[in-house]
Amino acid sequence: MSSPPAQNPTKPTGSADEPRSARKRRAILEAATALFLRNGYRGTSMDEIAARAGVSKQTVYKAFSDKESLFSEIVTSAVEEAGDPVYTEVLELEDIGDLEADLRALARRMIGRVMQPRILQLRRLVIGEAGRFPELGRTFYEQGPGRTIAALAGVFGRLAESGALQLDDPQLTAAHFNWLVMSIPLNRAMLLGEDEPAAPAELDRYADAGVRAFLAAYAQSARAAD
């Protein structure tokens, strides 16, 4: 007997009035996500996906032409759904009040979203398959950290114009902020296989320390220039 399909937190659950075809498609995506994350791309077959989703193999191929297109859809959808809230929160820095407090709040939200277990597992899977699917690695970067860094660059550039920050290269400054906040827990997760994130207090400590280092580099020089 096949095990029930695992719930994928990056996908909305269905409703009673959801069309049957949509329910089957969602079941396939949820089953494939669970299997890809557990067994990897090569270790997952379309037969296993069909069995876990409770549909025929023909139904899987009707919804997705091959395993590659199914994998691509999972990665693209997941990174968009995870990245959109972070991108929106960065844009809200337009109306900044207390620079340190606002950056600290943003950093804590960013690190909390990125360090979700499923997102960590997906990131590791995409890294492992980057040689086979370089376009998916590029999509993950462009829709994830790349998009966040680009949005931060725009905000930091405007903060520099107002005198709140002192910087020469907004894009580089944004990358510094992103990785000062993210690098320690994210590298541990990627290299040590730690899918469960640190305690919230520990993630907050990383976020706050990253913001302090960032402001020491960019805000103090701004004050010194006044």
Secondary structure, 3 states (H helix, E strand, C coil): CCCCCCCCCCCCCCCCCCCHHHHHHHHHHHHHHHHHHHHCCCCCCHHHHHHHHCCCHHHHHHHCCCHHHHHHHHHHHHHHHHHHHHHHHHHHHHHCCCHHHHHHHHHHHHHHHHCCHHHHHHHHHHHHCCCCCHHHHHHHHHHCHHHHHHHHHHHHHHHHHCCCCCCCCHHHHHHHHHHHHHHHHHHHHHHHCCCCCCCHHHHHHHHHHHHHHHHHHHHHHHHHHC
